[in-house]
Amino acid sequence: MSAVPTGPGPRTGPGSRTGRVPRVKSPAALVAESGADLEGHGLKRTMGLFQLVCFGVGAIVGTGIFVGLSDSVAQAGPAVVVSFVLAAITCVFTAFSFAELGGAIPVSGSSYSFAYAGLGESTAFLVGWCLLLEYGVSVSAVAVGWSQYVNELLDSLTGWRLPAVLCAGPADGGAVNLPAVVVIALAAVLLVRGVRESARATAAMAVLKLAILVVFCAIGFKAFQDGHLTPFSPAGLGGIGAGTTAAFFSYIGFDAITTAGEEAKNPRRNVPIAILICIGVVTLLYCAVALAAIGAVGADEVGGRPAALSYVVNQVTGSAVGGGIVAFGAVVAIASVVLAVMYGQTRILMSMSRDGLVPRVFERVSPKTSTPVAGTVVVAVVFAVPAAFSSLDAVVNLTTIGTLATMAVVNVAVIALRRREPGLARTFRVPLYPVVPLLGIAFCLYLMYETGWTTWLQFAGFLLAGALVYAGYGRRHSRLAAARTATADVTG
């Protein structure tokens, strides 16, 4: 059997410095090692295009619109619609890059694997480090938001609420956020059972929450008043920019589609299509929901209000029944986000473990369920702790800047691979290259700037910690480095 290509080999000859050769893994090596064109490293191909689209919608639509809308409206007022569009444009430019790389390198590692192929191991590790933050805080924050709507649903159905001590962490006046732990545990059980069961559950929840949001729009637009849209931008361009940064959190998760590369049917075709469909559907939905909510009751009533969508329906209908239905939709929607994002996190860790950059426990796939059982349990426990005891508001901006950084790297990786791998089979190509990926980088940098200098300092410290982990563990255990050393010993 011929050796799998792993990228540029050691340089030889006068003046060579083998130790300085960048550790770049070729797309061919990534695909071959994962079995992405076959069955995928012990994983089963069970997700078609519809399941992928539902998976993407499941990963995106949740806390960002059901809970985070009020924060975005508080920043931008009725101009939050512009904020959603600007955030969507940032995602669209990068979505084109994800679509190209997802079709060319259909593996589970998403941004991490794309960075490994385009920019090298050290950059890839830091991207994976940022993805741990993105997915970890997203799941924990989403689980915390789930508690708000669980209480809203219980109140509408029974008139009873969970005691405050059991639905908030110590920083928020409680003892433990029990519903947050429950939803993470339920997601872990589904993920352990198998990807087919998880995909079916995600698809059902995605269809249900889309239907409820469409009904919400119908109710809101029935009570729409033009006067509620004035003044349209009370805080000016600064408010729109701040609203865009807040709204961007609502789009986090679309990249999770690429983590299904080894469990998707015909991934080279279906992954790019699913990404673009998801961004289009979600953007239209977000803008419609924001307009309906503000047009019905006004920006002042929506901004900063917990469970805002239930409140809007209650005000319009004069009954708590409609708000209870929306609360039920939110409970389902947020649970589907937890499920989809936890899925993505386990697959990224599996890819990093396969490369030796994190412990091997994350790459072990159960022969019975064809899922990484041990890795899923570890992820669930790690995510449940901050969800149960912490207030995550302080790190939401840190999550946003980390996500934007990984998106910028994906755009750079497209450019790097176009130059180094011009013959790579691409089922989708970024239009108007290189303008679109460059615009993607520019928009990401703009939103990163809008997060503020405090967030930049936090992000610098976070990257420094990642670099130390890579130097202390990842670099020493890298299988690519070990393979190169073995090759050098043989040829030398």
C-alpha positions as CSV (number, residue, x, y, z in Angstrom):
1,M,0.0,0.0,0.0
2,S,1.4,3.4,-0.9
3,A,1.9,6.0,1.8
4,V,-0.8,8.6,2.3
5,P,0.4,12.1,1.3
6,T,0.7,14.5,4.2
7,G,1.8,17.6,2.5
8,P,5.3,19.0,1.8
9,G,8.0,16.7,2.9
10,P,11.3,17.6,4.7
11,R,13.6,19.9,2.7
12,T,17.0,18.4,2.0
13,G,20.2,19.7,0.6
14,P,22.6,22.5,1.5
15,G,21.1,25.0,3.8
16,S,18.0,23.1,4.5
17,R,16.2,23.5,7.9
18,T,13.9,20.5,8.3
19,G,12.6,21.7,11.6
20,R,11.2,24.8,10.0
21,V,9.1,23.1,7.4
22,P,5.4,24.0,8.1
23,R,3.3,21.0,9.2
24,V,0.7,21.2,6.4
25,K,-1.6,18.2,5.9
26,S,-2.7,17.8,2.3
27,P,-6.5,17.6,1.4
28,A,-5.8,14.1,0.0
29,A,-4.3,13.0,3.3
30,L,-7.3,14.4,5.3
31,V,-9.8,12.6,3.0
32,A,-7.9,9.3,3.0
33,E,-7.3,9.2,6.8
34,S,-11.0,9.9,7.5
35,G,-12.3,7.6,4.9
36,A,-14.5,10.5,3.8
37,D,-15.1,9.1,0.3
38,L,-15.9,5.7,1.8
39,E,-17.6,5.2,5.2
40,G,-15.7,7.6,7.3
41,H,-13.5,6.2,10.1
42,G,-16.1,4.0,11.6
43,L,-19.0,6.4,11.1
44,K,-22.1,5.7,9.1
45,R,-23.4,7.8,6.2
46,T,-27.0,8.4,7.1
47,M,-27.6,12.1,6.5
48,G,-29.1,13.3,3.2
49,L,-29.5,16.8,2.0
50,F,-32.8,17.4,3.9
51,Q,-31.3,16.1,7.1
52,L,-28.2,18.3,6.6
53,V,-30.4,21.4,6.1
54,C,-32.4,20.6,9.2
55,F,-29.2,19.9,11.1
56,G,-27.9,23.4,10.0
57,V,-31.2,25.1,11.0
58,G,-31.1,23.1,14.2
59,A,-27.7,24.4,15.0
60,I,-28.5,28.1,14.2
61,V,-32.1,28.9,15.2
62,G,-32.5,28.9,18.9
63,T,-31.3,31.2,21.7
64,G,-30.1,33.8,19.2
65,I,-33.7,34.6,18.1
66,F,-35.8,33.4,21.0
67,V,-33.6,35.0,23.7
68,G,-30.9,37.2,22.0
69,L,-33.3,39.2,19.9
70,S,-34.1,41.5,22.8
71,D,-30.4,42.3,23.3
72,S,-30.0,43.2,19.6
73,V,-33.1,45.3,19.6
74,A,-31.8,47.1,22.8
75,Q,-28.7,48.1,20.8
76,A,-30.1,49.0,17.4
77,G,-33.9,49.6,17.8
78,P,-36.0,48.9,14.7
79,A,-32.7,49.0,12.7
80,V,-32.0,45.6,14.1
81,V,-33.2,44.3,10.8
82,V,-30.2,46.0,9.2
83,S,-28.0,44.5,11.9
84,F,-29.3,41.0,11.0
85,V,-28.6,41.6,7.3
86,L,-25.1,42.8,8.0
87,A,-24.4,39.8,10.2
88,A,-25.8,37.6,7.4
89,I,-23.6,39.2,4.8
90,T,-20.6,38.4,6.9
91,C,-21.8,34.8,7.2
92,V,-22.6,34.6,3.5
93,F,-19.2,35.6,2.3
94,T,-17.7,33.0,4.6
95,A,-20.4,30.5,3.8
96,F,-19.1,30.5,0.2
97,S,-15.7,29.6,1.5
98,F,-17.1,26.9,3.8
99,A,-19.0,25.5,0.9
100,E,-15.9,25.3,-1.3
101,L,-13.8,23.6,1.4
102,G,-16.6,21.4,2.7
103,G,-17.1,20.0,-0.8
104,A,-13.4,19.6,-1.5
105,I,-12.4,18.2,2.0
106,P,-15.5,16.4,3.3
107,V,-14.2,15.5,6.8
108,S,-15.5,16.0,10.3
109,G,-13.0,18.7,11.4
110,S,-14.7,21.7,9.8
111,S,-12.6,24.9,10.2
112,Y,-9.9,23.0,12.0
113,S,-9.3,20.6,9.1
114,F,-9.5,23.4,6.5
115,A,-6.9,25.4,8.4
116,Y,-4.6,22.3,8.7
117,A,-4.7,21.9,4.9
118,G,-4.4,25.5,4.1
119,L,-2.2,27.1,6.8
120,G,-0.5,24.4,8.8
121,E,-0.8,22.6,12.1
122,S,-0.1,25.4,14.6
123,T,-2.8,27.6,13.0
124,A,-5.2,24.6,12.9
125,F,-4.7,23.9,16.6
126,L,-5.6,27.5,17.5
127,V,-8.6,27.3,15.2
128,G,-9.7,24.2,17.0
129,W,-9.0,25.9,20.3
130,C,-11.4,28.8,19.2
131,L,-14.0,26.2,18.2
132,L,-13.9,24.7,21.7
133,L,-14.7,28.2,23.0
134,E,-17.4,28.8,20.3
135,Y,-19.2,25.5,20.7
136,G,-18.6,25.2,24.5
137,V,-20.0,28.6,25.4
138,S,-22.7,28.4,22.8
139,V,-24.0,25.1,24.2
140,S,-23.8,26.3,27.8
141,A,-25.3,29.7,27.0
142,V,-28.1,28.1,25.0
143,A,-28.8,25.7,27.8
144,V,-29.1,28.6,30.3
145,G,-31.5,30.4,27.9
146,W,-33.5,27.1,27.8
147,S,-34.4,27.7,31.5
148,Q,-36.2,30.9,30.7
149,Y,-38.6,29.3,28.3
150,V,-39.1,26.1,30.4
151,N,-40.4,28.3,33.1
152,E,-42.5,30.3,30.7
153,L,-44.0,27.1,29.3
154,L,-44.7,25.7,32.8
155,D,-46.3,28.9,33.8
156,S,-48.6,28.9,30.8
157,L,-49.6,25.3,31.2
158,T,-49.8,24.9,35.0
159,G,-49.4,28.4,36.5
160,W,-46.3,27.0,38.4
161,R,-42.7,27.9,37.9
162,L,-39.5,26.2,39.0
163,P,-38.0,27.7,42.2
164,A,-35.4,30.4,41.4
165,V,-32.8,28.4,43.3
166,L,-33.0,25.6,40.7
167,C,-33.0,27.6,37.5
168,A,-30.1,30.0,37.8
169,G,-26.5,29.8,38.9
170,P,-25.0,31.5,42.0
171,A,-24.1,34.6,40.0
172,D,-27.7,35.1,39.0
173,G,-29.2,34.6,42.5
174,G,-29.8,30.8,42.3
175,A,-27.9,27.7,43.3
176,V,-27.9,25.5,40.2
177,N,-29.4,25.8,36.7
178,L,-31.1,22.4,36.7
179,P,-32.9,22.7,33.3
180,A,-29.6,23.6,31.6
181,V,-28.0,20.4,32.9
182,V,-31.1,18.3,31.9
183,V,-31.1,19.5,28.3
184,I,-27.4,18.8,27.9
185,A,-27.8,15.3,29.4
186,L,-30.7,14.6,27.0
187,A,-28.7,15.7,24.0
188,A,-25.8,13.5,25.1
189,V,-28.1,10.5,25.3
190,L,-29.4,11.0,21.8
191,L,-25.9,11.5,20.4
192,V,-24.6,8.4,22.1
193,R,-27.5,6.3,20.6
194,G,-26.5,7.1,17.0
195,V,-26.4,9.7,14.4
196,R,-29.5,8.4,12.6
197,E,-31.6,9.0,15.8
198,S,-30.0,12.4,16.4
199,A,-30.6,13.4,12.8
200,R,-34.2,12.4,12.9
201,A,-34.8,14.3,16.2
202,T,-33.0,17.4,14.9
203,A,-35.1,17.3,11.7
204,A,-38.3,17.0,13.6
205,M,-37.4,19.8,16.0
206,A,-36.2,22.1,13.1
207,V,-39.5,21.7,11.2
208,L,-41.5,22.4,14.4
209,K,-39.6,25.5,15.4
210,L,-39.7,26.9,11.9
211,A,-43.5,26.4,11.8
212,I,-43.9,28.2,15.2
213,L,-41.8,31.1,14.1
214,V,-43.9,31.4,10.9
215,V,-47.0,31.5,13.0
216,F,-45.4,34.1,15.3
217,C,-44.8,36.3,12.2
218,A,-48.4,35.9,11.1
219,I,-49.6,37.0,14.6
220,G,-47.1,39.9,14.8
221,F,-47.8,41.3,11.3
222,K,-51.5,41.2,12.0
223,A,-50.9,43.8,14.7
224,F,-48.2,45.6,12.8
225,Q,-48.1,49.5,13.2
226,D,-45.9,51.7,11.1
227,G,-45.3,54.1,14.0
228,H,-43.5,51.4,16.0
229,L,-40.6,51.6,13.4
230,T,-39.8,55.3,14.2
231,P,-37.3,56.4,15.0
232,F,-35.8,53.7,12.9
233,S,-32.2,54.0,14.2
234,P,-32.3,55.8,17.5
235,A,-28.6,55.1,18.3
236,G,-27.3,55.8,14.7
237,L,-24.6,53.8,12.9
238,G,-23.0,53.0,16.3
239,G,-26.1,51.3,17.4
240,I,-26.4,49.3,14.2
241,G,-22.8,48.2,14.5
242,A,-23.3,47.1,18.1
243,G,-26.5,45.4,17.1
244,T,-24.7,43.6,14.3
245,T,-22.1,42.2,16.7
246,A,-25.0,41.0,19.1
247,A,-27.0,39.6,16.1
248,F,-24.0,37.7,14.9
249,F,-24.3,35.4,17.9
250,S,-27.7,34.3,16.3
251,Y,-25.9,32.9,13.3
252,I,-23.2,30.9,15.2
253,G,-23.6,27.2,14.2
254,F,-24.0,27.2,10.4
255,D,-20.4,25.9,10.1
256,A,-21.5,22.8,12.1
257,I,-22.8,21.4,8.8
258,T,-19.3,20.8,7.7
259,T,-18.7,18.6,10.8
260,A,-21.1,16.1,9.3
261,G,-18.8,15.5,6.3
262,E,-18.1,11.9,7.3
263,E,-21.7,11.0,8.1
264,A,-23.4,12.7,5.1
265,K,-24.5,11.0,1.9
266,N,-22.7,12.5,-1.1
267,P,-21.0,15.1,1.0
268,R,-19.1,16.8,-1.8
269,R,-22.5,17.8,-3.3
270,N,-24.8,18.1,-0.3
271,V,-22.6,19.9,2.2
272,P,-22.1,23.1,0.1
273,I,-25.8,23.2,-0.9
274,A,-27.0,22.7,2.7
275,I,-24.8,25.6,4.0
276,L,-26.1,28.1,1.4
277,I,-29.8,27.0,1.9
278,C,-29.5,27.4,5.7
279,I,-28.0,30.9,5.6
280,G,-30.7,32.1,3.2
281,V,-33.6,30.6,5.1
282,V,-32.3,31.8,8.5
283,T,-31.7,35.3,7.3
284,L,-35.2,35.7,5.9
285,L,-36.7,34.2,9.1
286,Y,-34.7,36.5,11.4
287,C,-35.6,39.7,9.6
288,A,-39.3,38.7,9.5
289,V,-39.4,37.8,13.2
290,A,-37.7,41.1,14.2
291,L,-40.0,43.2,12.0
292,A,-43.1,41.3,13.3
293,A,-42.1,41.7,17.0
294,I,-41.1,45.4,16.8
295,G,-44.0,46.3,14.5
296,A,-46.5,44.7,16.9
297,V,-45.4,46.2,20.3
298,G,-42.5,48.6,19.6
299,A,-38.8,48.3,20.1
300,D,-38.9,49.6,23.7
301,E,-41.2,46.7,24.7
302,V,-39.0,44.1,23.0
303,G,-35.5,45.4,23.9
304,G,-34.0,43.8,27.0
305,R,-37.0,41.6,27.8
306,P,-36.6,37.9,28.7
307,A,-38.7,35.5,26.6
308,A,-39.6,38.5,24.3
309,L,-41.4,36.5,21.7
310,S,-43.9,35.0,24.2
311,Y,-44.5,38.4,25.6
312,V,-45.3,39.8,22.1
313,V,-47.8,37.0,21.4
314,N,-49.4,37.5,24.8
315,Q,-49.8,41.2,24.2
316,V,-51.2,40.8,20.7
317,T,-53.7,38.0,21.5
318,G,-54.6,39.1,25.1
319,S,-54.1,35.5,26.2
320,A,-51.3,33.4,27.6
321,V,-52.1,30.5,25.4
322,G,-50.2,31.9,22.3
323,G,-47.2,32.8,24.5
324,G,-47.2,29.2,25.8
325,I,-47.1,27.8,22.2
326,V,-44.2,30.1,21.4
327,A,-42.5,29.0,24.7
328,F,-43.0,25.4,23.6
329,G,-41.4,26.2,20.3
330,A,-38.5,27.9,22.1
331,V,-38.0,24.9,24.3
332,V,-37.8,22.6,21.3
333,A,-35.7,25.0,19.3
334,I,-33.1,25.6,22.0
335,A,-32.9,21.9,22.7
336,S,-32.1,21.2,19.0
337,V,-29.3,23.8,19.1
338,V,-27.7,22.0,22.1
339,L,-28.0,18.7,20.2
340,A,-26.5,20.0,16.9
341,V,-23.7,22.0,18.4
342,M,-22.7,19.2,20.8
343,Y,-22.6,16.9,17.8
344,G,-20.3,19.3,16.0
345,Q,-18.0,19.6,19.0
346,T,-17.5,15.9,19.4
347,R,-16.6,15.5,15.7
348,I,-14.1,18.3,15.8
349,L,-12.4,16.8,18.8
350,M,-12.5,13.5,17.0
351,S,-10.5,15.0,14.1
352,M,-8.0,16.7,16.5
353,S,-7.6,13.5,18.4
354,R,-7.0,11.6,15.1
355,D,-4.1,14.0,14.5
356,G,-2.7,13.5,18.0
357,L,-3.3,17.1,19.1
358,V,-5.8,16.2,21.9
359,P,-6.0,12.9,23.9
360,R,-7.0,9.8,22.1
361,V,-10.2,9.3,24.1
362,F,-12.0,11.6,21.7
363,E,-11.3,9.5,18.5
364,R,-12.7,6.2,19.9
365,V,-15.8,5.2,18.0
366,S,-18.1,2.6,19.5
367,P,-18.5,-0.4,17.1
368,K,-22.0,-0.8,18.5
369,T,-23.4,2.7,17.9
370,S,-20.8,4.1,15.5
371,T,-20.5,7.2,17.6
372,P,-17.7,8.6,19.8
373,V,-19.4,7.6,23.1
374,A,-16.6,8.4,25.5
375,G,-15.9,11.8,23.8
376,T,-19.5,12.7,23.9
377,V,-19.8,11.9,27.7
378,V,-16.7,14.1,28.4
379,V,-18.1,17.0,26.3
380,A,-21.4,16.8,28.1
381,V,-19.9,16.9,31.5
382,V,-17.6,19.8,30.6
383,F,-20.4,21.8,29.0
384,A,-22.9,21.1,31.9
385,V,-20.6,22.6,34.6
386,P,-20.6,26.2,33.4
387,A,-24.3,25.9,32.3
388,A,-25.2,24.9,35.9
389,F,-23.2,27.3,37.9
390,S,-22.0,30.3,35.8
391,S,-23.3,33.4,34.2
392,L,-22.0,33.4,30.7
393,D,-22.9,36.9,29.6
394,A,-19.3,38.1,30.2
395,V,-17.9,35.6,27.6
396,V,-20.4,36.0,24.9
397,N,-18.3,38.6,23.1
398,L,-15.3,36.5,23.6
399,T,-17.1,33.7,21.8
400,T,-18.1,36.0,19.0
401,I,-14.6,37.3,18.4
402,G,-13.3,33.7,18.5
403,T,-15.9,32.6,16.0
404,L,-15.1,35.6,13.7
405,A,-11.4,34.8,13.9
406,T,-12.0,31.2,12.7
407,M,-14.2,32.4,9.9
408,A,-11.5,34.8,8.7
409,V,-9.0,31.9,8.8
410,V,-11.4,29.8,6.6
411,N,-11.4,32.6,4.0
412,V,-7.6,32.8,4.1
413,A,-7.5,29.0,3.7
414,V,-9.5,29.1,0.5
415,I,-7.0,31.6,-1.0
416,A,-4.0,29.5,0.2
417,L,-5.4,26.2,-1.2
418,R,-6.3,27.9,-4.5
419,R,-2.7,28.8,-4.9
420,R,-1.1,25.6,-3.6
421,E,-3.7,23.0,-4.7
422,P,-5.1,24.4,-8.0
423,G,-6.0,20.9,-9.2
424,L,-8.0,20.0,-6.1
425,A,-11.4,18.6,-7.0
426,R,-13.9,21.3,-6.0
427,T,-17.6,20.6,-6.4
428,F,-18.4,24.2,-5.5
429,R,-16.2,27.2,-6.2
430,V,-16.4,30.6,-4.4
431,P,-17.9,33.1,-6.9
432,L,-16.0,36.3,-7.8
433,Y,-12.7,34.9,-6.4
434,P,-10.7,36.4,-4.7
435,V,-13.1,39.3,-4.0
436,V,-15.6,37.3,-2.0
437,P,-13.1,35.7,0.5
438,L,-11.3,39.0,0.9
439,L,-14.6,40.7,1.7
440,G,-15.3,37.9,4.1
441,I,-12.1,38.6,5.9
442,A,-12.8,42.4,5.9
443,F,-16.3,41.9,7.4
444,C,-15.0,39.5,10.0
445,L,-12.3,42.0,11.1
446,Y,-14.9,44.8,11.2
447,L,-17.2,42.9,13.6
448,M,-14.2,41.8,15.6
449,Y,-13.3,45.5,16.0
450,E,-16.8,46.2,17.2
451,T,-16.5,43.8,20.2
452,G,-14.2,46.4,22.0
453,W,-10.7,46.4,23.4
454,T,-11.6,44.5,26.5
455,T,-12.7,41.6,24.4
456,W,-9.5,41.8,22.4
457,L,-7.5,41.6,25.5
458,Q,-9.5,38.5,26.6
459,F,-9.0,37.0,23.2
460,A,-5.3,37.6,23.3
461,G,-5.0,35.8,26.6
462,F,-7.2,33.0,25.3
463,L,-4.9,32.5,22.3
464,L,-1.8,32.6,24.4
465,A,-3.3,29.8,26.6
466,G,-4.0,27.8,23.4
467,A,-0.5,28.4,22.2
468,L,0.9,27.1,25.5
469,V,-1.3,24.0,25.3
470,Y,-0.1,23.3,21.7
471,A,3.5,23.7,22.7
472,G,3.1,21.5,25.8
473,Y,1.0,18.8,24.3
474,G,-0.2,19.1,20.7
475,R,3.2,19.7,19.1
476,R,4.8,16.9,21.0
477,H,2.0,14.3,20.2
478,S,1.4,15.3,16.6
479,R,1.1,12.2,14.4
480,L,2.1,14.2,11.4
481,A,5.3,15.2,13.0
482,A,6.0,11.6,14.1
483,A,5.4,10.4,10.5
484,R,7.8,13.0,9.1
485,T,10.4,12.1,11.7
486,A,10.1,8.4,10.8
487,T,10.3,9.2,7.1
488,A,13.4,11.4,7.6
489,D,15.1,8.6,9.6
490,V,14.4,6.1,6.8
491,T,15.6,8.3,4.0
492,G,18.4,9.8,6.0
